[in-house]
Amino acid sequence: MEAYPIITHGLEPTELISIHIECEKLANMDYFSESDPVCEVYSKDKKEGSEWVKIGETEQINNNLNPKFVKSFQLEYFFERETMLKFCLYDVDVMTRDHIGDMETTIGRIMGSRKQTYKGNLFSKNGNTTGKIIISAEKVATENYSLNYIASISGLPPKVYWVFFGRDDPFYFIERSKGPESDEFIRVYQSPHQVNTTSPRWRDEKITSLKLCNSDVNCTLKFTIMSFDASGYHQPYGEFHTTLKEIMDGKREFEIREVGSSKSLNCYFKLDTFNYRETKSFYDFLHSDWEINLTCAVDFTLSNGEAQSQDSLHYINPNGSMNQYEQAILTVGQVLENYDTDNLIPAFGFGGIPLYSGSRSVSHCFHLNGNENPQCQGLPGLMEAYKFSLQNVQLYGPTYFAPCLKIFIDYVEQNVSQKLYHIFLILTDGIIHDMTETKELIAKASNLPISIIIIGVGDEDFSDMEELDGDDESQRVLDKNDPYAKPYRDIVQFVKFQDFKHQGKYALSEEVLREVPTQVLGYLDLLS
């Protein structure tokens, strides 16, 4: 669930709310299949001069003109202030993102709608109606439990396929009722699919009670079991209803019935294990004497342009204005240095030839300050080390992340007993050339007190960086020998500097650091 910090200027929010998104009858943008929609969400104050700020985007749902998105967003709701929201629907293909339509409204309009559910039209750029969007809001509960379970089903009835290559690939999704007397449901979770089996088992499933049922243990939950199809046309096996209270009270087997029928499939959804505990807060993390350490790595490949050129991304302007690398380091570092008492920042470069060492060959991990110890004294020391390297490092290439990542991870592993949470800030200008090894290292790091922030500078192709961002669980791989395994945590956040260049001083830091508290708490969950 996304959490978006709106600057309050001293006002206290009336409520913290969560919004959920679904669409109906979207215009089809594809010729040979149906659209693969994703929804981007933006916010701004309703006053002259305010600019739209991206809150985030939903997951992509393949081949579906009536999507119900699982990903939800938390917002601060002020009764006395009008906050605009914009929802932008796109059809996502391999190389393109085609605009389907937009809808603008206010948080007040949503909250003032019957049952806090607002339905509006989507409009294309030329003003045509391209479908409907439904926005539901609810108050976020303060109580929250972390739920961990292993689930299985034995003996699902095989699906009948009309093509030779059909197979059973079961998955399930969970929906919660919109209210005690409502027959409408909000989708809150979708499991991975298990391949070619009628007796699936889902290991290490995790969700919070806040996400599952807004911590209302009596809320009706509907589990629907489906057979996965890459085309998006999934076939249902059956469903069952329960509540979190029923599960917490000890019920572990649930009879699966045909969808919309009382006819039993003669098989059961079983919770082989189920554990829950109250979640910790970020305040609890700080209060227990943990610290946050920043480590930085900077791209010195030739694609940045020679530093002496005014067109270079590394150009140091004599008038004192900062380049994108300097701005990104300063913006993120100013927030994180508040949580680091030793004020020491290890800093590395990659993709260049460190002439200061007498080397004439490219290094994919060198010390930014030219010393044996890579640690810099605070932000001033880090900025000084960056400028030193621009004068003493020859830009080269190619772009490899893995060498710096490996050294960083090894250091964290050696100090894992200390109460230190590490943030690795990588600044780069484009495509990397060691994607497979980098993915494997990120998966390894997901079991450690680590978050990785990647900031893309310039206007190059950042599709690789989007792939590394773990928000899409389908792209997250833990073990190269097990393509269906998942990392322990999503620890990567990628943003393009250009997207925030004109959005004010704090927009970039808010975006890149927004997921850190959740990632920190995810690590504490692992420890417990």
N, C-alpha and C positions, 0 to 999 in steps of 0.2 A: 504494500500500500504506500502510495506516495504521500509525503508530508511537505507542504509548501509554506515557508515562513513569510507571511506578509508583514511589512513594516507597519507597526500599529500607531506610532506617534503618541504613545501614552494611553490609547484607548484599550479597554479590556474587551476581549471578544465575548459576544453573547453566548456562543457555543463553538465547540470544535465539531465540524461535521464531516461526513464521508459521502462522496458522490459516486454513483454507479452509472454506467453508460450501456445502453443497448440501442439498436437501430432496426427499422423496418423498411422493407421494400426499397433498398438502395438501388440506384441506377447501376446497371452492369457495365463495367468499363472494359471487360475482356471479350474476345471474339469466340474462343473455343471452350471457355469455362466460365465460372462466375468470379466476381471480384474477390480479392484477398484484402479485406478492409483493416485499417488501423486508424485510431482516432487520436489526434493531437489536441491537447487542452491548454488554453492560454487564459491569463487573467490580467486585469488592470483596474485601477480606480477610475470611476466615472467622473473625471474632471479633465479640463482642457490641458493638453500637453502630456498626458499619461501615455505610456507605450505598452503594448502587449508584451507580457513576459510568459515564456513557455513554462508550464508547470510540469509537463511530462507527456507521455503517450502510452496508449494501451498496448497490449500484445497484438500481434497480427493473427487474424482468423482466416484460414484458407477457404476459398470457394463458398462464400456465405453472404447472402444479401440481407440476412436478418440476424446479424451477430449480437451475441450477448457477451460483453467483455468481462473477463474475470478481474482485471486490474482496476483498482479503485483509487481515489485521490482524497486526501484530507485537506480541508480548508478551514480557515478561521472565518466565522460568520459574525458580522457586526450588524445588528438590527438598524443602527442609525447611519450606516454608510452604504452607498451603492457600489458594489464591486461587480464589474463586468466579467463575464466568462465567454470564451469563444471555443467552439468545438469544430475541428477541421477533419473531415474524413478523406482518406486517401486509399487508393487501390495500389498495393505494393507488389511489384514484380522484381525480377532479379536485378535489372538495371534501371528501372524507372519507378516513380511514385506519382501516379496520376490523381489529380484532384477530383473528388466526387462532389463534395459540397461542404458548406459552412453553416453554422447556426450560432447566433449571438443571443445571450440573455443575461440576466443578473442573478446573483445568489438569492436576492430577495424574491425574485419572481419564482424561483424554484421552491424556496421555503414557503411561499404564500400559496402554492398550488395545492390542490386536494391531495392528501396523503404525501405531501412533499414530493410529488412526481410531476414533472413538466414534460410535455410532448410538443415538439416544434418541428417545423419543416427545415430541411437542408436545401441550400441554394447553391447552384453552380456559379462560376464567375460571370456568366452571361445572364444570370437571374432566373434560370429554370429550376423548378423543384426537382430534387434528385433523391428524395426519400424522407423518412422521418427519423428523428432521434429522440430518445426517451432518457431523461435525466432524473434519477432518484436520489434523494438526500436523506440522511439520518444522523441523529446525534451520536457522537462517538462516546462509547462508555469509558469509564476510567478504570474499571477492573479488567484485568487481562491475564489469561493463562496461556502458557506454552504447551501445546498438545503434540505428543510424539507417539506414533503407532506403526505397527506392521499389519497389513491387511492381506487377505487372501480369499479366493473363491475356488471351490473344487467342483468340477463337472458342469461347467456352463454348456448348454445345448449348442452344438456347432451351428454356425450360420450356413444357410444354403446360398451358394453363389452361382451366378450364371456364366462366370468366366472361369477358365481353367486354373488361373493363378490365385483365386480367392483364398483367404485364410482368416483365421480368428486372431485378432490383435486387440485384446480387451483393454479398455481404460474406463475410468469413471469420472464423473463430475458431481460436485455438490452444489446444491442451490438452497437458499434459506428463504423462508416465507417473509413477505413484506410486512406482515402484521398478523395478529391473532385471528382476525376474521377475513383475511385476504387469501385468495386462491392464486395470487401472483407470486413469483419467486425471483430472487436475484442470484445469479451465478457467482460463486465465491472461490471455487477451486476446481482445477482439472488435473488429474493424475497423469504421469507418463503412461504410454501404452506398452503392454507386454507382447512380445512377438510370438506368433504362431503357437498359441496354447489356449486350451479351454479351462486350465487350472492356474490362473495367474496369481502372482504374489508381489505385493508392493512393499519394498523394504524402506525403512527410515522415512516415513511420511511425516511432514511437519506442517503445522498451521497454528495460528493463535486463535483463542476464543473470540478476540476482537474481530478478526477477519472472518471467522466461520459464522458467527451468529451475533456479532456486536455484544458479546458476553451475556446475551440473554439465554440462559441455559434451557428455558422452556420453549424457545423458538423452534418451529418445525423445520427439520432438515430433510431434503429429498436427495437421495443418492441414485443416480442413473448410470447403469453399466452399458457401455457401448463397444462396438467393434470398430477399431480405427481404420480409416481409409484415407490415403494421402490426398485424394481428390477433395476431401471435405465432406463427402456423403457417408457419414458414419451410420452404421446400423445398430439399433437398440437391441439389447438382450432383455433388460428388465429394470425394475426400480424398487426402492423401499423407502419408508419414512421413519424418522426417529427424532430424538432431541439430544442435545449435549447432556442434559440431566440424566437421561436414560443410560447413556454411555458411562458417565461418571459414577452412576450408581451400580455399575457392574455388568450391564448387558453386553455381550460380546458376539452374538450371532443374530443375523437378520435375514429373514426369508425373502428371497428375491421373487417378485411377481412381474408378470407381463405389464408393460407400460399402459397405464390407464385401465387396468383390469385387476381382478382379484385372483386370477389364475396363477398358481405357483409354478415356478420353473424347477422345483424340487432341488434347489441348491441354495447355499447360504453365503452371504458376505460375512467374513469372520475377522474380528480384530484379534490377531494372534498375541499382540502386546498392545497396551495402551497406558501411557503415563502422562500426567499433567502436573504443572506446578505454576505458581504465580511468577510472572515475568518480572525481571529487574528493569529499572529505568536507567537512562543515561546519567542521571544524578547519582544513582547508587554506584555506578561505575566510577565516577569522579570521587565520590565520597569514600570509596574504599582504597584511595591512594594510588590509583592507576594514573599513568602519564601517557601523553601522546608524543611520539617522536616522528619528525619529518625527515625523509631522505629524498634527494632530488637527482634526476638524471636528465641531461640535456642533449639534444640531437645536434651533432656536428657534421652531418653529411653535406655533400656538395650541392644537393638540391636546394638548400637554404639560400644559396648565392653567397659569393665572397663578401666577408664582413665589411670590406672597404666600400662596396657598392651601395648607393642609396636605395637600390631595389632589394637589397638583401634583407631577409628576415632577422639577421643578426646585426644589422647596421646600428652603430652607436651614434646617435645624432649629437653634434657639438652643442646644440641649443638646450640639451638636457631632456628632451622628450624621449620617452621610453619606447623600445620596440616591443613586439608582442611577447617575446620570451621574458623580458624584464617585467612587463605588466602582469603576466600570469604568475611568475614566481612571487612577486610582491603581494598580489591580491590574495593568493591562497596562504602564503606564509604569514601574513599579518594576523589571520584568524588563528592559525595553528600554534603560533609561538606563545599564545596565552596559556597553553596547556603543557608546555615543555619547560621544566624548571632548569635543566642544565644548559638550554639555549645553544646546543651544538647540533649542526645540520650536516650530516655526511652528504657530499655532492660528487656526482660522476658525470662524465661525458662519454659519448659513444659515436662511432662512425667517423672519427678523425685521426690524424697523426699527431701525437703529442710531441712536438719538437723540443719542448723543454727537457724531455728525458733523454734526448739524443737519438730517439727512435726515428726510423725512416719508413716504418710500416704502420698500417692502419691498426688502431686499437678499438675494440668494441666495449671497453670499460676502462677508463682512466680517471685519475683524480682531478677534479675540476680546479683545485687550488695549486696543483703542481707539487704538493708535499707528499711525504710518505703516509701521513694521516689525512684521510679525505674530509675530516670534520671541519666545518666553517663556524666561526663565532657569530651566531645569529644571522638575521637577514642581511645586515650590512656586510658581514663576511662572505655570505653566499653571493651577493651581487658583485662584490670585489673579485671573488674567484671566477665568476662567469666572465667578467671583463678581462681578467688575466688570461683565460683560455682563448678568448677571441684573438689575442695578440700572439699566442704561443702554440696554437693548434692549427694544423692545416686541415681544412674541410676535405672529406673524402667520401667513404661509403663502402659497402651498402649499409642499409639500416637493419641492425640486429638488436632486439630487445633482450634475448635470452642471457647473454653474458652478464650484464648488469643485474638482471633479475636473479640469476643464480647466486651471485656474490651477496646480494641483499638477503635472499632467503636463507643462505647458510649462516649469515650473521644473526638473523632473528632466531633460527633454531638453536644457536649456541647460547642465546640469552633468553630463552623462552620461559625460564623460571622467574624472571623479573616481571614486575607489573608494568610492562611497557607495551603499548599498542602502537604499531608502526604504520605510517602512511608513506607510500612510495609514489612520488609525483614524477611522472614522465612527460617531458615536453618534446613533441616531434612534429615534423612537417609533412608526413605522408605515409606511403606504403611501407610495411616491414617485410623482410625477406626470410624470416624464420618463424612463421606462424605456428607450425606444428609443435616445435620445441617450446615456444612461448606459451601455448595453450596448456601443455603438460605441466610447466612450471607454475602457472596460475592455479591449476587444479591442486597441485601440491601445497601452494601457499594458502589455499582456502581452509586448511586445517590449522593455520597459524594465526597469531594476532596481527593480521595484515589487511590493509585496504590499499588498492592500487588506483590512482587517479591519472588518467591520460588526457592531456590537453593538446588538441591539434591546432597548430598555428599555420597561417597561410591559407591558400585556397586549393590545395591538392586533394587527391582522392583519399578519403578516410574510411572507405568501406571496410578495410581490415580492422580498424579500431572499433567500428560498430559491432563487428563480429566478436571481438574480445569482451565487449560489455556484456556481462552475464545476465542482463534483464530478460533475455530470451532464453529460457531453460533448454530449448531444443538445441541450442548451439553450445551447451556447456558439457564438456567431456572430462571425466575424472581419470580414466584409465584407457590408454590407446588400445588395450586388448579387450576392453569391455565398452563398446560404443554406446551402451544404454545406461551406464553409470553416470551419476551426477556429482559435481563437486559438493563439498560440505556446505559452502556458502557462496553467495554471489558477492564478490569482493572488488569488482572492477567497475569504475565509472568513467565514461568517456564524454567529453564535450568539445565542440569546436569553438575556439576563441572568437572567431568572426561572428558567431551567433549572438555574442554578448558584448560586442565591441561598442555598441551605441546604447546600451541599456543601463548605464549608470555604474557607479563605482562598486556596488555590492552584488550585482547580478551574477557575475561569474563565480565568485566565492560561494554564494548561496547555492548555485546549481551543482558545483563540483563537490561540495561538502555535505549536501543534503542527505545523502545515503549513509554517511559515516556513522552516525549514532545507531542506526539499524544494524549496520555491519558489526559494530562493536558488540552490541547486545547479542547478535548471532554467535559471536565467538564465545561470549560468556555462557551461552546455552550449551555450546560444545563442551566447555570445561565441566559443566554440571551434569 
